[in-house]
């Protein structure tokens, strides 16, 4: 199955934005990488920011939509958090260029875009917070602030040093186990020793 011209452009832009950055990547370079004319590129995307916006916001929507699906599964909070971590790490491993773009470039574009991306990240945090609240009700998780706990969980997975960690831990299953155990050891309810 051949990919569409728009998909070729997005793939080329992913490569260019992740290898360079937003400001140093021109539409001409993206067109050349995609093997399309600049006219074709501008037919699909009005501007470099429009192209960048589609890549980043579509990626952020993908995470949030899947976090909602995980929350709605018939699992306890522990199972849901394991699924969140597994899903996130698998997607990051398979789409490392997208992760680099979101992490390293989103502050390089307009204030409007930054606000939109931050709003989508806050929405993802709210999805994870629902799981944390479920875990509190199930007496599985101990925390004084479910939102801050959700932020920390996503931060462990999505920050720049996490990429280094994933390079050091070779298999995806080991990465998932390490992150899951690290997070759960910090938030699980423990029996008090008398």
C-alpha positions as CSV (number, residue, x, y, z in Angstrom):
1,X,0.0,0.0,0.0
2,X,1.5,3.3,-1.0
3,X,1.3,6.3,1.3
4,X,-0.4,9.5,0.4
5,X,1.4,12.7,-0.5
6,X,0.2,14.2,2.8
7,X,1.7,11.3,4.7
8,X,5.0,11.6,2.8
9,X,5.1,15.3,3.7
10,X,4.4,14.6,7.4
11,X,7.0,11.8,7.5
12,X,9.6,14.1,5.9
13,X,8.7,16.9,8.3
14,X,9.0,14.5,11.3
15,X,12.6,13.7,10.1
16,X,13.5,17.3,9.5
17,X,12.0,18.7,12.7
18,X,13.5,16.0,14.9
19,X,17.0,16.1,13.2
20,X,17.2,19.9,13.3
21,X,14.5,22.1,14.9
22,X,11.5,24.1,13.9
23,X,13.3,27.4,13.0
24,X,16.2,25.8,11.0
25,X,13.9,23.6,9.0
26,X,12.5,25.3,5.9
27,X,9.5,24.3,3.8
28,X,11.8,23.9,0.9
29,X,13.9,21.3,2.8
30,X,10.7,19.5,3.8
31,X,9.5,19.5,0.2
32,X,12.8,18.1,-1.0
33,X,12.9,15.4,1.7
34,X,9.3,14.4,0.8
35,X,10.1,14.5,-2.9
36,X,7.3,16.9,-3.7
37,X,7.2,20.4,-5.1
38,X,6.8,23.4,-2.8
39,X,3.5,24.0,-4.5
40,X,2.3,20.6,-3.5
41,X,3.5,21.1,0.0
42,X,1.7,24.4,0.3
43,X,-1.4,22.8,-1.2
44,X,-1.6,20.5,1.8
45,X,-0.3,22.9,4.5
46,X,-0.6,26.7,4.5
47,X,2.6,27.2,6.5
48,X,5.4,25.5,8.4
49,X,3.5,26.2,11.6
50,X,0.4,24.6,10.1
51,X,2.4,21.5,9.3
52,X,4.1,21.5,12.7
53,X,0.8,22.1,14.5
54,X,-0.8,19.1,12.7
55,X,2.1,16.8,13.7
56,X,2.3,17.8,17.3
57,X,-1.4,18.2,18.1
58,X,-2.3,15.0,16.3
59,X,0.4,13.2,18.4
60,X,-0.9,14.8,21.7
61,X,-4.5,13.9,20.7
62,X,-3.4,10.3,20.1
63,X,-2.0,10.0,23.7
64,X,-5.1,11.6,25.3
65,X,-7.6,9.5,23.3
66,X,-5.8,6.3,24.3
67,X,-5.6,7.4,28.0
68,X,-9.4,7.9,27.9
69,X,-9.8,4.4,26.5
70,X,-7.6,2.9,29.2
71,X,-9.5,4.8,31.9
72,X,-12.8,3.4,30.6
73,X,-11.6,-0.2,30.7
74,X,-12.9,-2.5,33.4
75,X,-9.6,-2.7,35.3
76,X,-8.5,-1.6,38.7
77,X,-6.2,1.5,38.9
78,X,-3.1,-0.6,39.1
79,X,-4.0,-2.4,35.8
80,X,-4.9,1.0,34.2
81,X,-1.6,2.6,35.2
82,X,0.3,-0.4,33.8
83,X,-1.5,0.0,30.5
84,X,-0.8,3.8,30.5
85,X,2.9,3.2,31.0
86,X,3.0,0.3,28.5
87,X,1.1,2.2,25.9
88,X,3.2,5.4,26.4
89,X,6.5,3.6,26.3
90,X,5.6,1.5,23.2
91,X,4.4,4.6,21.3
92,X,7.5,6.5,22.3
93,X,9.8,3.7,21.2
94,X,8.0,3.4,17.9
95,X,7.8,7.1,17.3
96,X,10.9,8.5,18.9
97,X,11.1,11.3,16.3
98,X,7.6,12.6,17.3
99,X,8.6,12.5,21.0
100,X,11.7,14.6,20.2
101,X,9.7,17.1,18.3
102,X,7.1,17.6,21.0
103,X,9.7,17.8,23.7
104,X,12.3,20.0,21.9
105,X,10.4,22.3,19.6
106,X,6.9,23.2,20.8
107,X,8.2,26.4,22.5
108,X,9.7,27.6,19.3
109,X,6.4,28.5,17.6
110,X,3.6,31.0,18.3
111,X,2.1,31.6,21.7
112,X,-1.3,30.5,20.4
113,X,0.2,27.1,19.4
114,X,2.0,26.8,22.7
115,X,-1.2,27.4,24.6
116,X,-3.1,24.8,22.5
117,X,-0.3,22.2,23.1
118,X,-0.3,23.0,26.9
119,X,-4.1,22.6,27.0
120,X,-3.8,19.2,25.4
121,X,-1.1,18.2,27.9
122,X,-3.3,19.3,30.8
123,X,-6.2,17.2,29.3
124,X,-3.9,14.2,29.3
125,X,-3.0,14.9,32.9
126,X,-6.7,15.0,33.8
127,X,-7.2,11.5,32.3
128,X,-4.3,10.1,34.4
129,X,-5.7,12.0,37.4
130,X,-8.9,10.0,37.1
131,X,-7.0,6.8,37.3
132,X,-5.1,8.1,40.4
133,X,-8.5,9.0,42.1
134,X,-9.8,5.5,41.3
135,X,-6.7,4.1,42.9
136,X,-7.3,6.2,46.0
137,X,-10.9,5.0,46.2
138,X,-9.6,1.4,45.8
139,X,-7.2,2.1,48.7
140,X,-4.3,1.1,46.3
141,X,-2.7,4.6,46.0
142,X,-1.7,7.1,48.7
143,X,-1.3,10.7,47.6
144,X,-2.3,14.1,49.0
145,X,-2.6,15.5,45.5
146,X,-3.9,13.3,42.6
147,X,-3.2,15.9,39.9
148,X,0.5,16.4,41.0
149,X,0.8,12.6,41.0
150,X,-0.5,12.4,37.5
151,X,1.9,15.2,36.4
152,X,4.8,13.3,37.9
153,X,3.8,10.0,36.2
154,X,3.7,11.6,32.8
155,X,6.9,13.5,33.5
156,X,8.8,10.3,34.3
157,X,7.7,8.9,30.9
158,X,8.0,12.0,28.7
159,X,11.0,14.1,29.8
160,X,14.3,14.2,27.9
161,X,16.3,12.1,30.4
162,X,13.7,9.3,29.9
163,X,15.1,8.9,26.4
164,X,18.5,8.2,27.9
165,X,16.9,5.7,30.3
166,X,15.2,3.9,27.4
167,X,18.6,3.7,25.6
168,X,20.1,2.1,28.6
169,X,17.3,-0.5,29.1
170,X,17.2,-2.4,25.9
171,X,13.9,-4.3,25.8
172,X,10.6,-2.6,25.9
173,X,9.3,-5.0,28.5
174,X,12.2,-4.1,30.8
175,X,11.5,-0.4,30.2
176,X,7.9,-0.8,31.1
177,X,8.7,-2.9,34.2
178,X,11.3,-0.4,35.4
179,X,9.0,2.7,35.0
180,X,5.9,0.9,36.4
181,X,7.8,-0.4,39.5
182,X,9.4,3.0,40.1
183,X,6.1,4.8,39.9
184,X,4.1,2.2,41.8
185,X,6.6,1.9,44.6
186,X,6.2,5.6,45.2
187,X,2.4,5.7,45.3
188,X,1.1,2.3,46.4
189,X,-0.6,2.0,49.8
190,X,1.7,0.2,52.2
191,X,0.7,-1.5,55.4
192,X,2.1,0.3,58.4
193,X,4.4,-1.7,60.6
194,X,3.3,-1.6,64.2
